[in-house]
Amino acid sequence: MLDAAGQLKTTAGFNRIGEENAFAVLARAGALAAEGRDIVNLGIGQPDFRTPDHIVEAAVDALRAGHHGYTPATGIPELRRAVAVDLDRRFGVDVSPESVMIMPGGKPTMFAAIMIFGEPGADILYPDPGFPIYRSMIEFTGARPVPVPIREDNAFAFSAEETLSLITPDTRLLVVNSPANPTGGVTPRAEIDRLVEGLAAFPGVAILSDEIYGQMTFDGLEHVSLLTYPEIRDRLIYLDGWSKTYAMTGWRIGYSIWPDGLFDKVRKLAVNGWSCVNAATQYAAIAALEGPQDAVAAMMATFDKRRALIVDGLNRLPGVSCVMPRGAFYAYANIRATGVPAKEFANRLLEESGVATIGGPDFGILGEGYLRLSYANSSDNISEALSRMDAFLRQLDNYRR
């Protein structure tokens, strides 16, 4: 069947699906660089470090040992056990390996959770500004996306009171993200305690806790995992992985913890959707969890220095302010005083000054007036980007005069 434009007619769900604009910015920055432009990319959210050598060697050893075939859809047993041991080490929680699902990255867990609970007539709450795939997948299922405001005046932590006030009889799923993308916000224990206490009044609401940045906090700040609250474990979906912590974005491996009643549904989705995660990567992931963690500590120490550099530099720019992020590796700068819409600002900054960033509206309807900058880049490149932004802003100011 053809649509009114003469194209093959697709389902309504696919007409609603969005995307992650960071990849579009990455492609445009790459195209400009291919033309000979000097581009500083503070747009993409991936560590600029190499995967540690012992992890790479584990994958090579696995290939040489003949691990070339299919694995169980849920992941190899050795990796599922390693995940359970690691969670006990980090949080002191008892997780059965049988509840661990190995995934090809973090997004498949979002996809699975939202597919399970999203349908017309259902509400799904998600952070805004937040990772854009949350809303995209909610709209794809036909569910109603309900934004949970994430506010600068609350240090970009979520408010338990405000979150709970948005739950209705139609709410099926609540998405929580701390430490957060794009803001770098970290929600403190007291607020999470209040959220969990309040959720007791809504036993039919499932929770997806995206904790992919859980090992990336600063200033000695504690990361509080929702896994540590036994009263919600029977409806909690926990998302984590290796991409950020171990600089393994291109390896495409993550994991999630599922309640008993949902695990087999996700297993079937894996069988239908991707069969399994590639074998060698799973052995590399074991090495990441069981091997030395010094590379993680060194990476975070470097990020901490860059965090101070970029926030200090942003706060010196005309019309720009930035609160100190408490986790992840993003600075979420307030550019409202420049008077330039955020998407226009980001596009012009790339095209005219060669600095790639992401406009706040790409992270939600409440993102206007903000710009996300990743400090997963060298200090020299961050300094160069700040210098170019300063020149760009002063040119704007002169133009206004």
Secondary structure, DSSP 8 states (H G I E B T S, - for coil): -B-TTSSB---HHHHH----HHHHHHHHHHHHHHTT---EE--S-S-SS---HHHHHHHHHHHHTT--S---TT--HHHHHHHHHHHHHHH-----GGGEEEESSSHHHHHHHHHHH--TT-EEEEEES--HHHHHHHHHHT-EEEEEE--GGGTT---HHHHHHT--TTEEEEEEESS-TTT-----HHHHHHHHHHHTT-TT-EEEEE-TTTT-B-TT-----GGG-GGGGGGEEEEEESTTTTT-GGG--EEEE--HHHHHHHHHHHHHHTS---HHHHHHHHHHHHS--HHHHHHHHHHHHHHHHHHHHHHTSTT-EE----BTTEEEEE-GGGTS-HHHHHHHHHHHH-EE-EEGGGG-TT-TTEEEEE--S-HHHHHHHHHHHHHHHHHHHHHH-
